[in-house]
Amino acid sequence: MKKEAMHYRKKAIALECMLCPHQCTIAEGKTGICGVRQNEGGNLYSMIYGEITSMAMDPIEKKPLYHFFPGSEILSIGTKGCNFKCPYCQNWTISQDLNARTRFFSPEKVVETALKEGSVGIAYTYSEPIIWFEYVMDCAKLAKKKDLKNVMVTNGYINPAPLDELLEFVDAMNIDLKNFKEESYKKFQKAKLEPVLRAIEMAHTRCHVELTTLIVTGINDTIEEMESLINWIASIDRSIPWHVSRYYPNYRYDAPPTDVQFMLEVCERSRGKLDYVYCGNISGSYGWSNTVCPTCGNTVIRRSGYRTEVIGLKGDACAKCGNKLNIVIA
Ligand code: SF4
């Protein structure tokens, strides 16, 4: 279904979409870089309103969110399209294939489904939810009224004004910080790093934020770059959970999977700088999947795959030493 888009302005012979930092100029009949926002008759339309490629009840840890209602399940929905062009996209069949099959669900139906399934909320995930802005806003507003949480799993490539609107309704975000070099964002994402950093800073002041970095062989797998990234996160807030994730060859990129030893070294380098670091997308956790109190070393949440046991929390504090932790629980 199509719906008139928000955040655009009319120019002399085209439209300018103001939703994300690409700020595409879109001529009549054309779409922007994301491929799903189209100029029709001098108005901009979202062509994917309510169009869902995937819907499932997932463990919230799968987003990944490890510090937001740990152990809960969340209704997860996604559409198609993306404003990034990562050659190694792990979800390219829906993010880059605009012919991906969809099914329409109204916001009312999504919220009804979440309530029926006993979900903690709605996660906008799988492909990029920013370019689904109008639909995410409508679902999120309805969900809030029903006391459901709204979660976004996103690349963080959004302008401040629309992000400000989203943050009225969003409770948690997992934001990808794909690498820490402008030239890499330009070459691989066909985008810019700086706006992502600003979006992370802004979201962090308004909702629960966790970050994910897919370490990709030959792209961001140097200790120097990872240390710069770790230092930047620490400069914002050392208690932001950081998920280090393993890449596997996919889409148009066929370098070998990330060296697990390198990932473990990156995690080691974060010690003393970041409070919560997790190593994911690998078989076995190598000791980097549990949540440990940074003050006393007590294990507060134990994880094995998607099995989660909250074992050492009293409210949002460590049951052993009483240190308040960056964890949102029911
Ligand atoms: S949301 Fe899409 S159309 Fe709008 S500026 Fe970003 S890439 Fe371009």
Boltz pocket constraint, residues with backbone or C-beta under 6 A from the ligand:
constraints:
  - pocket:
      binder: B
      contacts: [[A, 17], [A, 18], [A, 19], [A, 20], [A, 21], [A, 22], [A, 23], [A, 24], [A, 31], [A, 32], [A, 33], [A, 34], [A, 35], [A, 36], [A, 37], [A, 82], [A, 83], [A, 130], [A, 131]]
      max_distance: 6.0
